[in-house]
Amino acid sequence: MIDFRSDTVTRPGDEMREAARDAAVGDDVYADDPTVNELEARAADLAGFEAALYVPSGTMGNQIAVHTHTDRGQELLCDEQAHVYKWELGGIPQLSGVQPRILDCGDRCVPTPEQVREGYVAEDLHRPGTGLLCLENTHNSRGGVAVPKAHVDEAAAAAHDLGVPVHLDGARFLNACVALDTEPAAMTEHVDSVMFCLSKGLGAPVGSVLAGDAEFIRRARRTRKLFGGAMRQAGMIAAPGLLALENVDRLAEDHANAARLAEGLNGIDGLSAPEPDTNIVMVDSEAAGLTGEELSTACKDAGVSFSAFGEYTCRLCTHLDVDGDDVEEALDRIESVVAEA
């Protein structure tokens, strides 16, 4: 099976497994796990912040950020396709009592300054006010778009002018940095916190990092405890995360494989795929007379696995467990499936 369902399907290699086995550990709730402490320090430095917090998942990292930045009843501004709103089981209102106010950011993926100002609600006797702006880079549901730093900065500046903090859902933030040739610390220059995953393109088996200033992370650590995310001898999973941080540059290989995959899909009658910015390829199958579910099911039977993402849309993700030869073989199999449909 050639698996393009997500870059979360990567499996740790021998080096990561050995690092987990040999990791120095302590009790992280007491902040004495040396491997976790090293991972948090390195991740904070990479992202350009004072401090960082190791968390089990990107979803938890985002929800901790929402809870820590806001007060109950406040509103949160985000794109209508944002992961934090669309794919996190309604965590914003369930966990934090915060109301999402969604914006249609379209191809830009983050709101314009005008959208931020129009969506903002001031606190008064009747309304709790806007407590947070959430941005996303890369943008998952809009096709792995790498959002330029200027667009992030403009949205953040508009929010800050209104006294609203900004969280960046950067699950694939490092993919954006590689694609745009932008240093991670520069990309986060004008946001107040960022979450990025170690368990996607970087290849760690588990874990994400939430970074911000020292006071924010102090409060976020309490929120992690509240959400059940405080871990004990977590160095055993943090050690592969340290190795994952060494995989940033190789994300460019995933991007190249995704570009070749999209090019090949465009060459199959009935399929169309825009050129991807990063490692996510969106393919439309309407002209082939196949729904997304029909295409993904038939291709899985042929040994290529990916996800339906809409009525006539599927999403394919490249990652470190698929190489150029896998891409070519997958294209041959998909072409056969479409021809037989």
ABEGO torsion letter per residue (X at the ends): XBBAABAAABBBBAAAAAAAAABBBBBAAAGABAAAAAAAAAAAAAAGBABBBBBABAAAAAAAAAAAABBBGBBBBBBAABAAAAAAGGAAAAAAGBBBBBBBAEAAGBBBAAAAAAABBBBBAABAEBABBBBBOBBAAAGGBBBBAAAAAAAAAAAAAAGBBBBBBAAAAAAAAAAAGBBAAAAAAABABBBBBAABAAGBABEBBBBBBAAAAAAAAAAAAAAGABBBBAAAAAAAAAAAAAAAAAAAAAAAAAAAAAAAAAABBGBBBBBBABABBBBBAAAAGBBAAAAAAAAAAAGBBBBBAEAABBBBBBBAABBAAAAAAAAAAAAAAAAAX
